[in-house]
Amino acid sequence: MRFAVISDIHSNLYALKKVYEDIERRGIERVYCTGDLVGYLTDPNGVIDFLREKKCRLIKGNHDEKYIGGTKLSEEEITEELRNKGGSFLYTNQKLSDENRYFLEKLPSEIILDDMHFVHGSPDNSSEYMYAGDDVIKRVANKTSFKYIFYGHTHLPNYEIVGRVHFINPGSVGKPKHGNPNASYVEVIKEEAFELYFHQVAYDLDGIILDIKSEPLINDKLVNDLKQEAE
């Protein structure tokens, strides 16, 4: 079995397309995503439409959950508090189509495949972080029945074995925090041996920065975040 795992795209279609180009160039046909398709950046509908077209196997993340059951707001309903809310909440809420909002609602919170468990944060909570070597990972390792746990949420690539449990975080496609702006994902080969290959992919950072600056409902702090990761 050979597949790729991606995570934390956060409406960055520029990065997602380049990652898929790299995945397809390597001849990988199956892709799993551990959530956070939307939030923060500029093209939530484009990201969802692209992943649906590619038949990516998806779960919802904590950011995706924010928009379930919501509706677009009228100008009268948009308060200053909403305009200032972090994570470009208002922009994404106004931009998401009804069809894609419903699609997010219907996504599962986990995927179970043989001895593999795909989640967003931790198996207990999509908003819970599992950082390398922390107590959350140790707690999960002590109680899970799965051998492999694929997760996201931290935006940091990670691979560690705790007891008999393998923890694999592919890092972030759309908003990486690993010290450079490149999108990150992991290639998995699971046959007689278990092999992992982490890949980083450059994309048009200047293009998405221009898009952010053209959208008044997106906080310019996100530009600084992306630039800092480029330093």
Helices and strands as residue ranges (DSSP letters): E 2-6, H 13-25, E 31-33, H 44-54, E 57-58, H 62-65, G 75-77, H 80-83, G 86-88, H 89-95, H 98-106, E 111-113, E 116-118, H 135-143, E 148-150, E 157-162, E 165-170, E 183-190, E 194-201, H 205-213, H 221-230
